[in-house]
Amino acid sequence: MMRILEKIGFAIAVLILVSPGALVFLWMLSLALKTELDNTAWPPVFIPDPPVWDNFLSVFARNDFLLYTWNSVVTSFSATGLALLIGVPAGYGIAKMRATRAAMLILIARITPGLSYLIPLFLLFQWLGLTGTLTPIIITHLVITVPIVVWVMIGFFEGLPAELEEAALVDGATIWQAFRHVAFPLARPGITVATILSFIFSWNNFIFAMVLAGRETRTLPVAVNNMLTFEQISWGPLAAAALLVTLPVLLLTLAAQKQIIAGLTAGGVKGG
């Protein structure tokens, strides 16, 4: 009986935690599949009858959605790849040197709002003549992705048995060879988690592309903003654009949820 009550209590707790997010997503889907008349009706209409696809067509008609998708793909993959190239060795060095101050600096960089970096970076890129290209967007996304990678990898490298690397060093390997052939393969679950999290945060970033991008270099989150007009808020196209932007990240999260959970759990257990 106690086990049954525990399972029921756990199910209720999960339902309470998940229901707000699920309700928002279902309501957004409902808005995207209804006409503007139904979207502004009172009492609200939740189930579209019949569903319409005009809002999705409007998104593609009012935006160069394929170009924005390509810009988002290039920006997110570039920012994630560069973050891994910088962050994985940095996390290894901080973990092995037990550089607590450096780790705290990374944490501060992670929790600092992106707007704090935006104005000086905008002035710098304007002086260099790079505004309106993808280059400044990729560089500014490193402000988000590098701290994520470094912070995740610190936990994983700290949890690796030091004896393995010491054995490699005794056998004549350099510290770089020990990292490449011993620590790096063992930290692949952590690298997977860091890659997914970096990609998600980079893909969803709005403010940097809104300020630094030009007409031809906007990313998908900016396409959602383009649905807003001065005359009125078109809830249907706005919800449709938000769904299209969210869909790739949602599919990636669902496909890689086992790797994310396994990687975070492994890092937490080893770090403890």
C-alpha positions as CSV (number, residue, x, y, z in Angstrom):
1,M,0.0,0.0,0.0
2,M,2.8,2.4,0.8
3,R,4.5,1.8,-2.5
4,I,1.2,2.5,-4.3
5,L,0.7,5.7,-2.4
6,E,4.3,6.7,-3.2
7,K,3.8,6.1,-6.9
8,I,0.5,8.1,-6.8
9,G,2.2,11.0,-5.0
10,F,5.1,11.0,-7.4
11,A,2.7,11.0,-10.4
12,I,0.8,13.9,-8.9
13,A,4.0,15.8,-8.2
14,V,5.2,15.3,-11.8
15,L,1.8,16.3,-13.2
16,I,1.9,19.6,-11.1
17,L,5.4,20.4,-12.3
18,V,4.8,19.5,-16.0
19,S,1.3,20.8,-16.5
20,P,2.1,24.5,-16.8
21,G,4.7,24.0,-19.5
22,A,2.5,21.4,-21.3
23,L,-0.6,23.8,-21.1
24,V,1.4,26.7,-22.6
25,F,2.6,24.5,-25.5
26,L,-0.9,23.1,-26.2
27,W,-2.3,26.6,-26.1
28,M,0.3,27.8,-28.5
29,L,-0.6,24.9,-30.8
30,S,-4.2,25.8,-30.5
31,L,-3.6,29.4,-31.5
32,A,-1.6,28.4,-34.5
33,L,-4.4,26.2,-35.8
34,K,-7.2,28.7,-35.4
35,T,-8.4,31.7,-37.2
36,E,-7.9,35.2,-35.8
37,L,-11.7,35.3,-35.1
38,D,-11.4,32.2,-32.9
39,N,-8.2,33.4,-31.2
40,T,-9.9,36.6,-30.0
41,A,-13.3,35.0,-29.1
42,W,-14.8,35.0,-25.7
43,P,-15.1,32.6,-24.0
44,P,-11.8,31.2,-25.4
45,V,-11.9,28.4,-28.0
46,F,-9.3,25.7,-27.1
47,I,-10.0,23.0,-29.7
48,P,-9.8,24.3,-33.4
49,D,-12.9,23.4,-35.3
50,P,-11.8,23.0,-38.0
51,P,-8.0,23.3,-37.9
52,V,-6.5,25.8,-40.4
53,W,-3.0,26.0,-41.7
54,D,-3.2,29.6,-42.9
55,N,-1.1,30.9,-40.0
56,F,1.9,28.7,-41.0
57,L,1.6,29.8,-44.6
58,S,1.6,33.4,-43.4
59,V,4.8,32.8,-41.6
60,F,6.6,31.7,-44.8
61,A,4.9,34.5,-46.8
62,R,6.0,37.3,-44.5
63,N,9.5,36.0,-43.8
64,D,12.4,34.4,-45.7
65,F,12.1,31.5,-43.3
66,L,14.5,29.2,-45.1
67,L,17.2,31.9,-45.0
68,Y,16.6,32.5,-41.3
69,T,16.7,28.8,-40.7
70,W,20.1,28.5,-42.5
71,N,21.4,31.5,-40.5
72,S,20.3,29.8,-37.3
73,V,21.9,26.5,-38.3
74,V,25.2,28.2,-39.2
75,T,25.3,30.3,-36.1
76,S,24.3,27.6,-33.6
77,F,26.7,24.9,-35.0
78,S,29.6,27.4,-35.3
79,A,29.1,28.7,-31.8
80,T,28.7,25.2,-30.4
81,G,31.8,23.9,-32.2
82,L,34.0,26.8,-31.2
83,A,32.7,26.5,-27.6
84,L,33.7,22.8,-27.5
85,L,37.1,23.6,-29.0
86,I,37.7,26.2,-26.3
87,G,35.7,24.9,-23.4
88,V,36.7,21.2,-23.2
89,P,40.5,21.8,-22.8
90,A,39.7,24.8,-20.5
91,G,37.5,22.6,-18.3
92,Y,40.2,19.9,-18.2
93,G,42.8,22.5,-17.2
94,I,40.7,24.1,-14.5
95,A,39.6,20.7,-13.1
96,K,43.2,19.3,-12.9
97,M,44.7,22.4,-11.5
98,R,41.8,22.8,-9.1
99,A,41.6,26.4,-10.0
100,T,38.6,27.4,-7.9
101,R,38.8,31.1,-8.7
102,A,38.8,30.4,-12.4
103,A,35.8,28.1,-11.9
104,M,34.0,30.9,-10.0
105,L,34.8,33.3,-12.8
106,I,33.2,30.9,-15.3
107,L,30.1,30.7,-13.2
108,I,29.9,34.5,-12.9
109,A,30.2,34.7,-16.7
110,R,27.4,32.1,-17.1
111,I,25.0,33.9,-14.8
112,T,25.7,37.4,-16.1
113,P,22.9,38.7,-18.4
114,G,23.9,38.9,-22.0
115,L,22.8,42.5,-22.2
116,S,25.8,43.4,-20.1
117,Y,28.0,42.4,-23.0
118,L,25.9,43.7,-25.8
119,I,26.6,47.4,-25.8
120,P,30.5,47.2,-25.7
121,L,30.4,44.3,-28.3
122,F,28.1,46.3,-30.5
123,L,30.4,49.3,-30.5
124,L,33.4,47.1,-31.2
125,F,31.7,45.3,-34.1
126,Q,30.5,48.6,-35.5
127,W,34.0,50.0,-35.3
128,L,35.3,46.9,-37.2
129,G,32.5,47.1,-39.8
130,L,31.1,43.6,-39.0
131,T,27.6,44.5,-38.0
132,G,25.0,43.0,-40.3
133,T,27.0,39.8,-40.8
134,L,26.9,36.4,-39.1
135,T,30.4,36.8,-37.6
136,P,29.5,39.0,-34.7
137,I,26.5,36.9,-33.9
138,I,28.6,33.8,-33.7
139,I,31.2,35.5,-31.5
140,T,28.6,36.9,-29.1
141,H,27.0,33.5,-28.8
142,L,30.3,32.3,-27.4
143,V,29.5,34.4,-24.4
144,I,26.7,31.9,-23.8
145,T,28.1,28.6,-25.0
146,V,31.7,28.7,-23.7
147,P,30.7,29.0,-20.0
148,I,28.2,26.2,-20.4
149,V,30.8,23.9,-21.8
150,V,33.5,24.8,-19.3
151,W,31.2,24.4,-16.3
152,V,29.8,21.1,-17.4
153,M,33.3,19.7,-18.3
154,I,34.8,20.8,-15.0
155,G,32.4,18.5,-13.2
156,F,33.2,15.5,-15.4
157,F,37.0,15.9,-15.4
158,E,37.1,16.3,-11.6
159,G,35.3,13.0,-11.3
160,L,37.7,11.0,-13.5
161,P,40.1,8.8,-11.6
162,A,43.5,10.5,-11.4
163,E,45.3,7.2,-11.4
164,L,44.5,6.6,-15.1
165,E,46.2,9.9,-16.2
166,E,49.1,9.3,-13.8
167,A,49.7,5.9,-15.3
168,A,49.8,7.5,-18.8
169,L,52.3,10.1,-17.6
170,V,54.5,7.5,-16.0
171,D,54.5,5.6,-19.3
172,G,56.0,8.7,-21.0
173,A,52.9,10.4,-22.3
174,T,52.7,14.2,-22.2
175,I,49.9,16.0,-20.5
176,W,48.3,16.7,-23.9
177,Q,48.5,13.0,-24.8
178,A,47.0,12.0,-21.4
179,F,44.1,14.4,-22.1
180,R,43.6,13.2,-25.7
181,H,43.9,9.5,-25.2
182,V,42.7,9.0,-21.6
183,A,40.5,11.9,-20.3
184,F,38.8,12.9,-23.5
185,P,37.3,9.4,-24.3
186,L,36.1,9.0,-20.7
187,A,34.4,12.4,-20.8
188,R,32.3,11.8,-23.9
189,P,29.0,11.7,-21.9
190,G,29.8,15.1,-20.6
191,I,30.8,16.4,-24.0
192,T,27.4,15.2,-25.3
193,V,25.5,17.0,-22.6
194,A,27.6,20.2,-23.1
195,T,27.0,20.1,-26.9
196,I,23.3,19.7,-26.6
197,L,22.9,22.4,-24.0
198,S,25.1,24.8,-25.9
199,F,23.2,24.3,-29.1
200,I,19.8,24.8,-27.4
201,F,20.9,28.1,-25.7
202,S,22.5,29.3,-29.0
203,W,19.5,28.4,-31.1
204,N,17.1,30.2,-28.7
205,N,19.1,33.4,-28.3
206,F,17.1,36.4,-29.5
207,I,18.7,39.7,-28.3
208,F,22.1,39.3,-30.0
209,A,20.7,38.6,-33.4
210,M,18.0,41.3,-33.0
211,V,20.7,44.0,-32.4
212,L,23.6,42.8,-34.5
213,A,22.0,41.1,-37.5
214,G,21.1,42.7,-40.8
215,R,18.1,42.0,-43.0
216,E,19.9,39.0,-44.6
217,T,21.5,37.6,-41.4
218,R,18.6,37.4,-39.0
219,T,18.0,34.1,-37.2
220,L,14.8,32.3,-36.5
221,P,14.0,33.9,-33.1
222,V,14.0,37.2,-34.9
223,A,11.4,35.8,-37.4
224,V,9.0,35.4,-34.4
225,N,9.5,39.1,-33.6
226,N,8.6,40.0,-37.2
227,M,5.1,38.7,-36.7
228,L,4.4,41.6,-34.4
229,T,2.9,44.7,-36.1
230,F,2.0,48.2,-34.9
231,E,-1.7,47.7,-35.8
232,Q,-2.4,44.5,-33.8
233,I,-0.9,41.3,-32.5
234,S,-1.7,38.5,-34.9
235,W,-1.8,35.6,-32.4
236,G,-2.1,32.9,-35.0
237,P,1.0,33.7,-37.1
238,L,2.9,34.6,-33.9
239,A,2.2,31.2,-32.4
240,A,2.9,29.4,-35.7
241,A,6.3,31.1,-35.9
242,A,7.1,30.2,-32.3
243,L,6.2,26.6,-32.9
244,L,8.4,26.4,-36.0
245,V,11.3,27.9,-34.1
246,T,10.8,25.6,-31.1
247,L,10.3,22.4,-33.1
248,P,14.0,21.6,-33.8
249,V,15.0,22.1,-30.2
250,L,12.1,20.1,-29.0
251,L,12.9,17.2,-31.3
252,L,16.6,17.3,-30.3
253,T,15.7,17.3,-26.6
254,L,13.3,14.4,-27.0
255,A,15.8,12.4,-29.1
256,A,18.7,13.0,-26.8
257,Q,16.9,13.0,-23.4
258,K,18.5,9.6,-22.4
259,Q,22.0,10.9,-23.2
260,I,21.3,14.2,-21.3
261,I,20.0,12.4,-18.2
262,A,22.8,9.8,-18.3
263,G,25.5,12.4,-18.8
264,L,24.3,14.7,-16.0
265,T,23.8,11.8,-13.7
266,A,27.3,10.3,-14.4
267,G,28.9,13.7,-13.9
268,G,27.0,14.3,-10.6
269,V,27.8,10.9,-9.2
270,K,31.5,11.1,-10.1
271,G,31.8,14.6,-8.9
272,G,30.2,13.6,-5.6
